[in-house]
């Protein structure tokens, strides 16, 4: 089993769209834990209807190079043994919420 060293970042940069992503997730009924200040980790942990997902937020308005995962994010994604999603837009939030709603019916 791989372990990743996780620590706090003093001035963690968050993607510009993270606040609107968090707001949309919460509006859709997701519990959102913001952990973007952790180094070598994802930005959010979200849960709804018994489903927990590690989420990396990327700004979908930026080019693909700007949306690339950092080395620490890549390592976390590889080591995480649960569900992991990259969310880059409100459309991604809607699609995830719709899928979860359909699964719980």
C-alpha positions in Angstrom: 0.0 0.0 0.0 1.4 3.4 -1.0 1.4 6.2 1.6 1.6 9.9 0.7 3.0 12.6 3.0 0.3 15.2 3.4 1.1 18.5 5.0 -0.4 22.0 5.2 0.5 24.8 2.7 0.6 28.3 4.1 -0.6 30.0 1.0 -2.5 27.3 -0.9 -3.5 28.5 -4.3 -7.1 27.5 -5.2 -8.6 27.6 -8.7 -10.7 30.7 -9.3 -13.9 28.6 -9.8 -13.6 26.6 -6.6 -16.0 28.8 -4.6 -18.7 28.5 -7.3 -18.1 24.7 -7.6 -18.4 24.4 -3.8 -21.6 26.4 -3.8 -23.1 24.3 -6.6 -22.2 21.1 -4.9 -23.8 22.2 -1.6 -26.9 23.4 -3.5 -27.2 20.0 -5.0 -27.2 18.4 -1.6 -23.5 17.4 -1.3 -21.6 17.7 2.0 -18.4 19.5 1.1 -15.2 19.5 3.1 -12.6 21.9 1.7 -9.1 20.5 2.1 -7.3 22.4 -0.6 -4.8 23.8 2.0 -3.3 20.3 2.3 -0.3 19.6 0.1 -0.2 16.4 -2.0 -3.9 15.9 -1.7 -7.2 16.7 -3.5 -9.1 20.0 -3.0 -12.4 18.6 -1.7 -14.0 15.6 -0.1 -17.7 15.4 -0.9 -20.4 13.0 0.2 -24.1 12.3 -0.6 -26.3 9.3 -0.2 -23.6 7.1 1.2 -21.1 8.0 -1.6 -17.8 9.7 -0.8 -15.6 11.2 -3.5 -12.2 12.9 -3.5 -12.4 15.9 -5.8 -9.7 17.9 -7.5 -11.0 21.2 -8.8 -9.5 22.6 -12.0 -10.5 25.8 -13.8 -12.2 24.7 -17.0 -11.8 28.1 -18.6 -8.0 27.7 -18.7 -6.0 25.8 -21.2 -5.2 22.1 -20.8 -1.7 22.8 -19.6 -3.1 24.9 -16.7 -5.4 22.1 -15.8 -2.7 19.4 -15.5 -2.4 17.7 -12.1 0.7 18.5 -10.1 3.0 15.7 -9.1 1.5 15.6 -5.6 -2.0 15.5 -7.0 -1.0 12.6 -9.4 0.5 10.6 -6.5 -2.7 11.2 -4.4 -4.9 10.1 -7.2 -2.9 6.9 -7.8 -2.8 6.1 -4.1 -6.5 6.9 -3.3 -8.5 3.7 -3.0 -11.9 5.3 -3.3 -13.8 7.3 -5.9 -11.9 10.3 -7.4 -13.2 13.0 -9.8 -11.8 16.0 -11.4 -14.4 18.8 -11.6 -13.7 21.7 -13.9 -17.1 23.3 -14.4 -20.6 23.7 -13.2 -21.6 21.2 -16.0 -19.4 18.6 -14.2 -21.2 19.3 -10.9 -24.6 18.9 -12.6 -23.6 15.6 -14.3 -22.2 14.2 -11.1 -25.3 15.2 -9.1 -27.7 13.8 -11.8 -25.8 10.5 -11.9 -25.9 10.2 -8.1 -29.7 11.0 -8.1 -30.3 8.3 -10.7 -28.3 5.8 -8.7 -30.3 6.4 -5.5 -33.7 5.9 -7.1 
